[in-house]
């Protein structure tokens, strides 16, 4: 097929969206929150959290805190290359991180959505944030936006999406422009989540890589390509002690697991768009060999068009000297194998 048909085949978002309204912030009531208050870890931001209590992002007071950058400046505590925190604000609660994630994913206002994404990224740079959006959280949000769960390849995504939908109080209407707005904001925050995936998700890193990798050829995600490449780099790069990621040798396996239904042009782009650098090149090497094999397998498995064999028989072969089974007179197949 041509470019247009290949682009349609690469689309993830093929179903009607079921987008929840961003939930109201609830700080109290959890054991983690009470423990944090008792330990003095959230005392610096307690007044701000009380101002947010019970408010949706569109409420004027919550919007002021978001757009003014107050949340990130109060709770952000970055990790220096030496491993020490820079002494920023108090540690953010899990409830605040989840609220920012929901706002990033589902708020329809461009300014609030971007501000929530920036604050979420800042808070995830802590050495040990109390909550990190997992690959399942990200994929479940994409499913609510209309992504095909089968194309994402994660088990239980429908259930996860329903849980997000129920927790936010039901679905509302959304447009394709809203999808692009929230998707790009979410992808901008992912480079700050994936370093934690590497250390916390030892048993599901293949799935995490597949999710990010699949998004490289989603047309709506194209403007966020640098952020996606940064997120993949953080997942496949060397560990703090210099050890290479085990994912580098599994590129072909991961590619086959999620890209079997994608057109050949998408297989090419999945290899071309991997991040630059040593780790990206190593992953590209294993992935390119697998992609080439997939293309060759498809070529040999393709059915002969009706009437082609008869036409070749009557004409003594095809015009370019290649028979219907793809083998030329000198025994070389059409794909050069």
N, C-alpha and C positions, 0 to 999 in steps of 0.2 A: 504494500500500500504506500501511498504518498505521505507527505509530511503531515497534512491535516488529519488523516485517519490514524497515523501513528501517535499524534498528540492526543487524540481522543482516547486511544487505547491506553495511554500512560496516565490518564486522569484517575485520581483516587476518589474524588468527590462526585459520586454518581447517584447519590440518594438524596431525598429531601432532608433538609436540616431540621433538627429538633433542638433548638438552642435555648438553654435555660437563662432566666434572668440572673445576674450576679447576686449572690446571697447577701444578707445583712451580716455584718461582722458580729461575732459573739466571742468575747474574750474569756469570760468567766465560766466556771462550772467544770473545767477539766482538771484532772490531777496534776498534769504537767504545768498548767498555768498557776495553780495554787503553790506547787513546789517552787516555781520560779519566783513568785512573789516572796515566799518565805526566805529564799536564799538571797534575795536582793538583786537577782539577775535581771529583773525587768522593772526595777523601781524607777530607773531613769526615764522609761517610756510609759509608766503607768498612767500618767495624766492623759497622754495622747491616746492610749488605748481606750480609756474611759470616754473620751470624746468620740471615738469610733463606734463604741458599743451600740449595737442595734441599728446601725446605719448601713444603707446601701451606698455604693460608690457615687451614685448620682445625688445623694443628699449634700446640701451645700457645705456642711462642715467637713464631711469625708472628702469631698471633691477638693476643698481648699488644702487639706493635708497632702493629698495625692499630687495635685498639680504644683504645689509649692516645693515638692521634694523633701518634705519634712520627715516622711517615714524612713526613707533611705538614709538620711543624715542622722536620724536619731538611733536607728537600730543597726546600721551598716557597720560591719567590723571586718575589714579585709584581712586576708592572710598574706604576709610578706613572703618573698622567696625563701627567707630563712626558716619559715614555718611559724613565726611569731605573729600574733595579731597586732594590728596597728593601733590598738587602744581606742577604737571608735566608740560607737554607742553600745547600749545594752543588747543582749542577745534577743532576737525576735522569737516570739512564740510560734508554735506550729499553727495555731489558729490564724495568726496574721499572715503567715506564708501561704496558707491555703486560700485565704481571702484574696490576696494579691494574684495568685494563680487563676482563680475563677474570674477575677476582673480582667486579667490579661486575655483570657480565652473567650470571654462572652460579653464584655461590655461593648455597647454599640457606639460609644463616643470615642473618636480617634485620640483626643488628648488624654482622656482618662486611661484608655487602654495602653497608650505608649508610656504614661507615667507609672502605671502599675507594673509594666514589663521592666522598666528601668529600676524601680524599687526592688522587685523580685530578684533581678540579677545582682543587685548590690548586696542584698541580704544572703543570697546563696554563696557569696564569697567568704562567708565565715568558715572557720576551720571545721566546725561540726554543727551545721544548722539543725534545728529541731525537726524540720520536715523538708524533704526534697521531692519535687514531682518526679514520679517514676516513669519509665517507659509506658507502663499500663495507664497511668494517669494521662499522659500526653496522647496516647492512642485512643483512649476513651473519649477525650475531648474532640479528637478528629472525627470519631464515629458520630458524635452528636452533630457535627457540622456536615455530615453526609458522606464521610469516607466509607468505602466498602470494607467491612471487617475482614472478609476473606483476603482482600488485597493486602491488608496490613499484616495478616498472618499470625496475630496473637490470639491465644485461646482465652475465652471468657470476656472478650471486649464488649459484646452486647450487654452482658450483665454489669460490667463496669460503667458503661455509658448510662444504663438505667439508674444505677446508684447515684451518679453525678446529677442526673436529671431530677430524681426524686429529692435529693438533698437541696436542690436549688428552687424547688417549688414549681416544676412544670416547664413546658416549652413555650416559646414565643415565636413570632415570625422573624425571618432573617433573609437577607439578599446575598447575592454572590459578592457584592462589594463588601458587605459585612464580613463574610468569610475571609476575604483577602486581608482585611484590616486586622482581624484577630489572629489569623494564622501567622502573619509576618511579625506581629508583636510577640507571639509565643516563641517563634523560632529565634528571635533576637535574645531571648532569655536562656535558651537551651545551652549555649556554651558554658554557662555557669552551673548548670545541673549535671552535665555529663562527667565532669571530674569525680563527682560523688558516685555516679553509676559505676565507674570503674572499680571503686573500692568496696561498694556496698552490694553489687549485683554480680557476684562471681559466677553464679550458675546460669545467668540469663544475658550474658553480654552479646551472644550471637543475635538474640532477639532485639536488643537495644541497637546494635549496629544495623540490622536489617531495617528497622523503623526509620532511622535517620537517612540511610542510604536510599531507601525507596522515595523519600521526599525530594531527592536531587532531581528527579525527572517529573515532579508534579508541577504543571504550569503555574498554578497559583503561588507556589513557593519560590519561583525563580528570582524575584527581587531580593530574597533573603539568602541567596547562595553563599555569600561570605560567612554569614552566621552559621549556616549548616556545615560548611567546611570546617569552621572553628570547633563546632560541637563534635564532629567526627574526629578531628585531630586530638581533642582532649580525651576521647574514648580510646583511641588506638595508639596514642603516643607512649613514650617510655614512662615507667613508674618513677616515683621520686628517687628510688635507689638505682635507676638506670636500666632496669630490666625491660626487655622488649615485650610488647603485648602479645599474648597468645592468639589474638584475633588476626595478626598479620598473616599467619599461615592458613587461615580459614576463610580467606576471601572468596575462593571459588565455591566452597560449601555454602556459605551464607548467600552468595549471589544466586545459586541454583535454587535455594530454598524459597526465595521471595520473588524471583524475576522470571519464573518459567512461563508466565502468560504475557509477558511484555514483548513488544515487537523488537526486531533486531536493531533498529535504530536506537531504541531506548537502552539496549544492552551496551551499545557503543558509548552513549552519553554517560551511563552509570560508571564506566571505566574512566572516561575523560574528565569527569567533574569531581573526582576524588581530590582531597586537599593536597596541595604541594608539600614538599618536604620528604624526609627519608621514610617515615611511617606510611605516608600516603602512597609513595612510589612502591613500597613493598606490598601493600594491599592491592595496588593496581596490577602488579605483576601476576599475582595469583588469580585475580579476578579476570584479567584479560584472557588468560589461557582458558578459563572455564567458559567465558562468553564465546570465544572462538569455537570451542567444542559444541556449545549449544546451537550456534548458527549452523555448523556442519551437520549436526544431528537433525535439525529441522529440514535442511535441504534434502537429505537422503530420505526423510520420512514423509516429505510432501507428496501428495497423490498426483498422478499424471493427469493433466486436464483431459476431459472427454474429447476423443477424436485426435489427440496429439499423436498417439502411437500409430494410428492408421495413416495419418498424414506423413509421418516420418517414413513409414514403410513404403508408401506410394512414391515418395520423393527421394528415397534412398538416403534418408538422414536429414538432419536439420541444415539450415543455411550456413550455420557456423561450424559444422562438422561435429556437433555434439548430439548424441542420440538421446532418446526420451529418458533413459536411465541416468543421464548426466555424464556419460563416459564418452570421450572423443575417440577417434579412430586410432590414436596412438596410445590409448589406455590411460590418459590423464583425465580425472574428473573435472567437471566445470568449475568447482571451487578450488582447484589447484591441489587437491589432496591425492 
